[in-house]
Amino acid sequence: MQGLSGEVSMSTGAFPISAVAFEEEGVWVAQCLEYDICAQAKTLPKLHEELMRVIVGTLAVCVELGKEPFEGFDPAPQHFWKLFQSSSLKVEGNVIPLRTPTPLTRFVSEI
């Protein structure tokens, strides 16, 4: 199990995101903590790519709907926070800058 943390930055502000990554039934899962968002992949290297795709897609939909980023997303259930805190490996990420392309619908269809 790995604890991951990083930050996504948009022109509207920065959003710290922590996630716990674990393997379950042969599939790697990354569960964000601050927002109940998760991603799955067959391999650990692909998991980061898939998690970024899910985060960017979520932000794009929020912007398209005129909502604040992650508006309406609750934090992950408490047991994921406990998994993160008990993780023996912590990985710090970098700030990932994002810009909203125009038109947004074109961007979403390219993901």
N, C-alpha and C positions, 0 to 999 in steps of 0.2 A: 504494500500500500504506500502511496506517495501523497504528500501534501504539496499542492502547487499554489502559488500566489503570484499575482501580477496586477497590472492595471491597464484598462482600456481608456484611451483618451480621445475625445471628440472635441469639436469646436465649442460645444456646449458645456464641457467639463470633463473631469476624469472620474472613472468608476473603478474603484478597487474590486478585484474579483479573486477570490480564493476558491480552490477546487480540491477535491480529494479524488485520486485515481486508484482504481482497484480492478482486479480481474474477477469476473463472475461467469461461471459456466463457459469458459473459453472466449469470452468477449471482454475487452477493456472498456471501462466506464469512467467518465469524468463527471462528477457532480459538483456544480458551482454551489457555493454556500450562501453568498449574499443574495442571490436570486436563484429560485428553484428551476434551474436550467441544467440539462445534462446532455452528454454526447456519448456515442458508442463507436468503437472501431475494433477491427480484428487484431490489430497490433498496437503496441504502445506508441511507436513513432507516428502512426496515422492518427492516434487519438488527439494529439495537439492540433493537427490540421482540422480534424472534424469539430473539435471544441471551438476553434476560431470561426469556422463556418457557421456554427449554430449561434454564436454570440453576435457576429456581424449580421446574420440574417434577422435575429431578434431586434437588433438596433435599427436595421433598415425598415422593418415592419412598423416599429414604434414611430419612427420619423414619418413614414408614409401616412400613418393614421393620425398624425398631429399630436402624438403623446410624448411625454418625457421618456428618455431612455429607461427601459426596464420598469416603466410605470405599470402597476398592477401585479408585478411578480413578487411573491412572498419569498422570504428566506427558505432555504432547504430545511427539511425536517431535522430535528435535533440529533438524531443518530448519525447523520453525515458530519455534523460539527464534531461529534465525539471521535469519529474515525479520523478526521483531519488532525485533531489535537493529539491523538495517540500515534500518529504516523512517525515512523523512525527516520524517514527521509523527507526533508523539506527542500523544495526547489523554489527559488525566488525568480520571478520573471521580470521582464523589462516593461516599460510603458510602451504600449502599442498604439501609435496614433492612427486614427481613422478619419476619413473625410467622407461626407455624404455626396456621392456622385449625382449628376443630373443627366437624364431623368432617373429617379430612384428605381422605377420598375424595371428598367433595363439592367441595372446592377443586380437586383434580386434574381432575375431570370438567368444570369450568368453564373450564379453560385452553384 
